[in-house]
Amino acid sequence: MAQAVGMLEVFGLVTAFVAADAGCKAADVTVEHFDKNKPGNADALPVPLIVCIKFRGEVAAVEAAMQAAEAAAEGVSGVVDKYIIANPEDGTQKMLKLNAFDKN
């Protein structure tokens, strides 16, 4: 059975590190690659970069990590969106490995 995944989009890389740290301290989860997105309206945002944090683990652990990470992110620059997939299918598993940080 696949591990659950929690995805938390936040404003900025510093917020992503703070949120990931809080999530990992709150529950038995691992963090997969961060992903980034610079939206078209970047100048209108609090921080012109959106970063997605991906937590992996048992469903209850991912839920606890997401709650802690969201609270930590709200204390920095904020949360854009969040979602938990309890049992990702194989095609989704492949997509979760993609990230834009190693792209030019």
N, C-alpha and C positions, 0 to 999 in steps of 0.2 A: 504494500500500500504506500502511496506517495505521501510525503510529508506535506502538511499544510503550508501555505505561503501567505504572508501578510505584506501588502504593498502600501507604503506610506510616502506620499509626495509632499515635499517641504520646500520652502524658499531658501535656497543657498546651501553651499557645501558645509559651512560651519554648523548650520542647523542640522544637517544630515548626520554629521559626526556626533553631535550632542544627543540626537534622538536615537541613533544606533547604539550608542554607549548605554543610554538609559534602558532601552529595550533588552539588551543583552544582560544587563545587571538584574533586571526584573524577572527574567524567565530563562529556561533552558532552551535557547534558540541559537541559530547561527545566522549570519548575515551573508547574503550572496552579493554579487557585484552591485555597486551603486549604479544608477543610470542617470543621465542628465538630459535636459531639454531646455532649449532657449526659445520660448514662445515668441510669436510675432509681435505681441504687445509687451515685450520685455521692459521697455522704458516706463510703462505704467505700473509695474509690479514693485512690491517692497524691495525685492532682490531680483535682478534680471536673469536668474538661473533657477530652474526647478530640478530637484534631485529626488529620485525614487529610491527608497530603501526597501530591500526585500528580506524579510525575516522568514526562516524555515524552521519547522519543528512540529510537535504535536499541536493539535488545534487549540487546546487550552493554553499552552505555552505561548503560541503565537498571539492569541487574544490578549494575554497579560503583557507581552512585549509591546504590542501595538498601543495599548492604553498608556503604558509608561512613556513610550516614544512620543506619542501625540502630546502628552502633557509637557514633556521636555521641549518639544518643538514650539509649542505655543508660547513658551517663555523666551524664545529667541526671536525668530521672524515669522513663524506660523506654518500652518498645514494647508496644503492645496486640496488633497483628496486622500482617501484611504479605502482599502478593500481587502478582505480575507477570502481566499479560495481554500476550502477545507480539503479537497481532494483533486488537485489539478490533473488533467488528462495528459497523455504523452506529448501531444502537440504543444500544449501550454508549457510543459516542462522545458522543451527546447527553447521556446521564446523567452523564458525567464532567465536564460543564460546570456541573452544579448545585453550589451551595454555600449554607450557612446563615449565613455571616457577614454578609450584607447583609439579613438578615431580623430583624425585631424579636421 
